[in-house]
Amino acid sequence: MTNILIALVVLLAIVTLVQLTRVSELLGELKKQDVNEVTDEDNKTQGFLMLIIGMGFLVFVIWQMIEWNHLLLPEAASVHGQEIDVLMRFSMTLILVVFFIVTPMLFYFSYRYRGNKQNTAYFLVHNNKLEFIWTIIPTIVLTGVIIFGLKTWDKAMNVDTSDSQEIEVFVKQFQWLARFPGEDNILGKSNFQLITPTNVLGIDEEDLNAEDDKIVREVHLVVNEPVVLKFRSQDVIHSAFLPHFRVQMNCVPGLSTQFAFTPTKTTAQMKKEEGEDFEYVLLCNKICGAAHYNMQMRFVVETQEEYDLWLAKQKTISDKLLTQK
């Protein structure tokens, strides 16, 4: 019912505008005036409206920044994430400075240099100084931003993973699973040809290194300890997204991808800062199908002691096989 009322209101508004236009044309015919002729008074009115609307737009932007600031992500909870936040703040500051300089000028010039039959436009053929300024300065600034971004990217992506804990994250429509290595600290082999209803990860059960692996539906991490997540996809391209860690990596069928990072805040600490309902959640950032919206897996960052207790409770693949038999 609400949609029907909205459609009727929109339709009536269109009809009203059409009728007002028709009335204006009739008044023009009575006064023997061409309503389509743009006069200096029209230009003055439009220029003034442009100025008012432009200033209102700037006020609205400032209001948005203040009112909706709390909806932004909190401070990054990973080492590389803090560097990404620095790059983001630098880029946004630069953009906003340019925006609040150029935008008022744009609306003011629309008013100041509005059409007027008494004015003659000044035709500038060429100016080497202006060409130099608006070419060289942006080039220097953008080059600096690009170099800054490339260095930040390099630090985030080319990480030494020799001392990192290795965890496999497996994804399919529409579910995440994770696999932890056992006491040997080596993940067993896997192959997509081995995938069955009872072996959804395609793990080679004859591989001795796979016997003590542990398959879980939530991931626990140790605070301030490096970890490398290795991603595999069974069906379509998914995208693993951990916003609070500033982690995102595509999961491509037939290809293993990875992302290494070091978490710096425990879940308990984030609950104190952001509220008791806070959870680290792994999301899919690709529209991968009908239930894409529901693809979530909980991540928990905790102390080494808490992590050891949790991991000890998880069953190994060999334990599950014995239970099934």
C-alpha positions as CSV (number, residue, x, y, z in Angstrom):
1,M,0.0,0.0,0.0
2,T,2.9,2.4,0.9
3,N,4.5,1.8,-2.5
4,I,1.2,2.6,-4.3
5,L,0.9,5.8,-2.4
6,I,4.5,6.8,-3.2
7,A,3.8,6.1,-6.9
8,L,0.7,8.2,-6.9
9,V,2.5,11.1,-5.2
10,V,5.3,10.9,-7.8
11,L,2.7,10.8,-10.6
12,L,0.8,13.8,-9.3
13,A,4.0,15.8,-8.9
14,I,4.9,15.1,-12.6
15,V,1.4,16.1,-13.7
16,T,1.6,19.3,-11.5
17,L,4.9,20.3,-13.1
18,V,3.5,19.7,-16.6
19,Q,0.5,21.9,-15.8
20,L,2.7,24.6,-14.4
21,T,4.8,24.6,-17.6
22,R,1.6,24.8,-19.6
23,V,0.3,27.8,-17.5
24,S,3.6,29.6,-18.0
25,E,3.4,29.1,-21.8
26,L,-0.2,30.5,-21.8
27,L,0.8,33.5,-19.7
28,G,3.6,34.1,-22.2
29,E,1.2,34.1,-25.1
30,L,-1.1,36.6,-23.4
31,K,1.8,38.9,-22.6
32,K,3.3,38.3,-26.1
33,Q,6.5,37.1,-24.6
34,D,8.7,34.1,-25.6
35,V,8.9,32.0,-22.4
36,N,11.9,30.1,-23.8
37,E,14.0,33.3,-24.1
38,V,16.6,33.5,-21.4
39,T,16.8,37.1,-19.9
40,D,19.4,38.7,-17.7
41,E,16.9,38.4,-14.9
42,D,16.6,34.7,-15.4
43,N,20.4,34.3,-15.4
44,K,20.5,36.4,-12.1
45,T,17.9,34.2,-10.5
46,Q,19.5,30.9,-11.6
47,G,23.0,32.1,-10.6
48,F,21.7,33.1,-7.1
49,L,19.9,29.8,-6.7
50,M,23.1,28.0,-7.8
51,L,25.0,29.9,-5.1
52,I,22.4,29.1,-2.4
53,I,22.1,25.4,-3.3
54,G,25.9,25.1,-3.5
55,M,26.4,26.5,-0.1
56,G,23.6,24.3,1.2
57,F,25.3,21.3,-0.3
58,L,28.6,22.1,1.5
59,V,26.7,22.5,4.8
60,F,25.0,19.1,4.2
61,V,28.4,17.4,3.5
62,I,29.8,18.8,6.7
63,W,26.7,17.6,8.6
64,Q,27.1,14.1,7.1
65,M,30.7,13.9,8.2
66,I,29.8,14.9,11.8
67,E,26.6,12.9,12.1
68,W,27.6,9.7,10.4
69,N,31.2,9.6,11.6
70,H,30.4,6.9,14.1
71,L,29.4,4.5,11.3
72,L,33.0,4.3,10.0
73,L,35.2,1.4,10.9
74,P,37.1,1.8,14.2
75,E,40.9,1.8,14.4
76,A,42.4,-1.1,12.6
77,A,43.1,-4.2,14.8
78,S,46.2,-5.4,12.9
79,V,49.7,-4.2,12.3
80,H,49.4,-3.6,8.6
81,G,45.9,-2.2,9.1
82,Q,47.3,0.7,11.0
83,E,49.5,1.7,8.1
84,I,46.5,1.4,5.7
85,D,44.5,3.7,8.0
86,V,47.4,6.3,7.8
87,L,47.3,6.1,4.0
88,M,43.5,6.4,4.1
89,R,43.5,9.4,6.4
90,F,46.2,11.1,4.3
91,S,44.3,10.5,1.0
92,M,40.9,11.6,2.4
93,T,42.5,14.8,4.0
94,L,44.0,15.7,0.6
95,I,40.7,15.0,-1.2
96,L,38.7,17.0,1.3
97,V,41.1,20.0,1.2
98,V,40.8,20.1,-2.6
99,F,37.0,19.6,-2.4
100,F,36.4,22.4,0.0
101,I,38.5,24.8,-2.1
102,V,37.3,23.9,-5.5
103,T,33.5,23.3,-4.8
104,P,32.8,26.8,-3.3
105,M,34.7,28.4,-6.2
106,L,32.6,26.4,-8.7
107,F,29.3,27.6,-7.3
108,Y,30.5,31.1,-6.8
109,F,31.8,31.4,-10.3
110,S,28.4,30.1,-11.6
111,Y,26.9,33.2,-9.8
112,R,29.6,35.7,-10.4
113,Y,30.0,35.0,-14.1
114,R,26.4,34.4,-15.0
115,G,25.1,35.4,-18.4
116,N,24.6,39.1,-18.9
117,K,24.1,40.9,-22.2
118,Q,26.2,43.8,-21.1
119,N,29.2,41.6,-20.5
120,T,31.7,40.3,-23.1
121,A,33.6,37.1,-22.5
122,Y,37.4,37.4,-22.3
123,F,39.0,35.0,-24.8
124,L,42.3,33.6,-23.6
125,V,44.3,32.0,-26.3
126,H,47.1,30.4,-24.3
127,N,49.0,30.9,-21.0
128,N,52.2,28.9,-20.4
129,K,52.2,29.8,-16.7
130,L,48.7,28.4,-16.1
131,E,49.4,25.3,-18.2
132,F,52.5,24.7,-16.1
133,I,50.7,25.2,-12.8
134,W,47.7,22.9,-13.4
135,T,49.9,20.2,-15.0
136,I,53.0,20.0,-12.9
137,I,51.6,20.6,-9.4
138,P,48.9,17.8,-9.7
139,T,51.6,15.5,-11.2
140,I,53.9,16.0,-8.3
141,V,51.2,15.6,-5.7
142,L,49.7,12.4,-7.3
143,T,53.2,10.9,-7.8
144,G,53.8,11.3,-4.0
145,V,50.4,9.7,-3.2
146,I,51.1,6.8,-5.6
147,I,54.5,6.1,-4.1
148,F,53.1,6.3,-0.6
149,G,50.3,3.8,-1.6
150,L,52.8,1.4,-3.3
151,K,55.0,1.3,-0.2
152,T,52.0,0.7,2.0
153,W,50.8,-2.1,-0.3
154,D,54.2,-3.7,-0.4
155,K,54.4,-3.8,3.4
156,A,50.9,-5.3,3.6
157,M,51.3,-8.0,0.9
158,N,55.0,-9.0,1.0
159,V,55.2,-10.2,4.6
160,D,57.7,-12.7,5.9
161,T,55.5,-15.7,6.8
162,S,58.3,-18.0,8.0
163,D,57.2,-17.7,11.6
164,S,53.4,-17.3,10.9
165,Q,50.8,-19.8,12.0
166,E,49.2,-21.4,8.9
167,I,45.4,-21.7,8.7
168,E,43.5,-22.9,5.6
169,V,40.1,-21.2,4.9
170,F,37.9,-23.1,2.6
171,V,34.8,-21.6,1.0
172,K,31.8,-22.8,-1.0
173,Q,28.3,-21.6,-1.6
174,F,27.4,-20.6,1.0
175,Q,29.7,-21.6,3.9
176,W,33.1,-21.0,5.3
177,L,35.3,-23.7,6.9
178,A,38.7,-23.5,8.4
179,R,41.5,-26.1,8.9
180,F,44.2,-25.9,11.5
181,P,47.4,-28.0,11.5
182,G,47.9,-30.5,14.3
183,E,50.9,-31.0,16.5
184,D,53.2,-31.4,13.5
185,N,52.2,-27.9,12.4
186,I,51.8,-29.1,8.8
187,L,48.6,-29.0,6.9
188,G,47.8,-32.3,5.1
189,K,47.5,-32.4,1.3
190,S,44.2,-31.7,-0.4
191,N,42.7,-32.1,-3.9
192,F,39.4,-31.0,-5.3
193,Q,38.9,-34.4,-6.9
194,L,38.7,-35.9,-3.4
195,I,35.7,-33.7,-2.4
196,T,32.7,-35.8,-1.3
197,P,29.7,-35.1,0.9
198,T,31.7,-36.4,3.9
199,N,35.0,-34.8,2.8
200,V,34.0,-31.3,1.7
201,L,37.6,-30.0,1.9
202,G,38.9,-32.7,-0.4
203,I,41.6,-33.7,2.1
204,D,43.9,-36.6,1.3
205,E,43.0,-38.9,4.2
206,E,46.0,-41.1,3.3
207,D,48.4,-38.3,4.0
208,L,49.9,-38.8,7.5
209,N,50.2,-35.0,7.9
210,A,46.4,-34.7,7.6
211,E,45.5,-37.1,10.4
212,D,45.9,-34.5,13.2
213,D,44.4,-31.5,11.2
214,K,41.4,-30.0,12.8
215,I,38.4,-28.7,10.8
216,V,36.4,-25.9,12.6
217,R,33.5,-23.5,11.9
218,E,35.1,-20.6,13.7
219,V,38.7,-19.3,13.7
220,H,40.7,-18.5,16.9
221,L,43.8,-16.4,16.7
222,V,46.5,-15.4,19.2
223,V,46.9,-11.7,19.8
224,N,50.2,-10.2,18.5
225,E,51.1,-13.4,16.8
226,P,51.5,-13.5,13.0
227,V,49.1,-15.7,11.0
228,V,48.8,-16.6,7.3
229,L,45.4,-17.5,5.9
230,K,45.4,-19.7,2.8
231,F,42.2,-19.5,0.9
232,R,40.6,-22.1,-1.4
233,S,37.2,-22.0,-3.2
234,Q,35.2,-25.0,-4.3
235,D,32.8,-23.4,-6.8
236,V,32.8,-19.7,-7.7
237,I,35.0,-16.7,-6.9
238,H,34.4,-15.5,-3.4
239,S,36.2,-12.7,-1.5
240,A,37.3,-13.2,2.1
241,F,36.8,-9.9,3.9
242,L,37.8,-9.1,7.5
243,P,37.2,-5.4,7.7
244,H,38.5,-4.8,11.2
245,F,41.9,-6.4,10.3
246,R,41.9,-4.6,6.9
247,V,42.1,-7.9,5.1
248,Q,40.5,-8.8,1.8
249,M,41.6,-11.5,-0.6
250,N,39.8,-13.2,-3.5
251,C,39.2,-17.0,-3.2
252,V,39.5,-18.4,-6.7
253,P,38.6,-22.0,-7.7
254,G,41.7,-24.0,-8.7
255,L,44.0,-21.4,-7.2
256,S,45.4,-21.0,-3.6
257,T,45.6,-17.4,-2.4
258,Q,46.8,-16.1,0.9
259,F,47.0,-13.1,3.2
260,A,49.3,-12.7,6.2
261,F,48.7,-10.3,9.1
262,T,49.2,-9.9,12.8
263,P,46.1,-9.1,15.0
264,T,46.7,-6.5,17.7
265,K,43.5,-6.4,19.7
266,T,41.7,-9.2,21.4
267,T,37.9,-9.7,21.0
268,A,37.5,-8.9,24.7
269,Q,39.3,-5.6,24.2
270,M,37.2,-4.7,21.2
271,K,34.0,-5.5,23.1
272,K,35.1,-2.9,25.8
273,E,35.7,-0.3,23.1
274,E,32.8,-1.0,20.7
275,G,30.2,-2.7,22.8
276,E,29.4,-6.2,24.1
277,D,27.8,-7.2,20.8
278,F,31.1,-6.8,18.8
279,E,32.5,-9.8,17.0
280,Y,35.2,-10.2,14.4
281,V,33.4,-11.7,11.4
282,L,34.7,-13.1,8.1
283,L,32.4,-11.9,5.3
284,C,32.2,-12.7,1.5
285,N,32.7,-9.5,-0.4
286,K,31.6,-10.9,-3.8
287,I,28.0,-11.4,-4.8
288,C,28.4,-15.1,-5.2
289,G,24.7,-16.2,-5.2
290,A,21.3,-16.1,-3.5
291,A,22.6,-16.7,0.0
292,H,25.7,-14.5,-0.3
293,Y,24.4,-12.2,2.4
294,N,24.5,-15.0,5.0
295,M,28.1,-16.0,4.5
296,Q,29.7,-15.3,7.8
297,M,32.3,-17.0,10.0
298,R,33.3,-15.8,13.5
299,F,36.9,-14.9,14.3
300,V,38.1,-14.7,17.9
301,V,41.4,-13.1,19.0
302,E,42.5,-14.1,22.4
303,T,45.6,-14.8,24.6
304,Q,47.8,-17.8,24.0
305,E,46.4,-19.6,27.1
306,E,42.8,-19.2,25.9
307,Y,43.8,-20.3,22.4
308,D,45.5,-23.4,23.6
309,L,42.4,-24.4,25.7
310,W,40.1,-23.9,22.7
311,L,42.3,-25.8,20.2
312,A,42.7,-28.8,22.6
313,K,38.9,-29.2,22.5
314,Q,38.8,-29.5,18.7
315,K,38.6,-33.0,17.2
316,T,41.2,-34.1,14.7
317,I,40.3,-35.6,11.3
318,S,41.4,-39.1,12.5
319,D,39.2,-38.7,15.6
320,K,36.2,-37.9,13.4
321,L,36.9,-40.8,11.1
322,L,37.0,-43.2,14.1
323,T,33.7,-41.7,15.4
324,Q,32.0,-42.3,11.9
325,K,33.2,-45.9,11.9
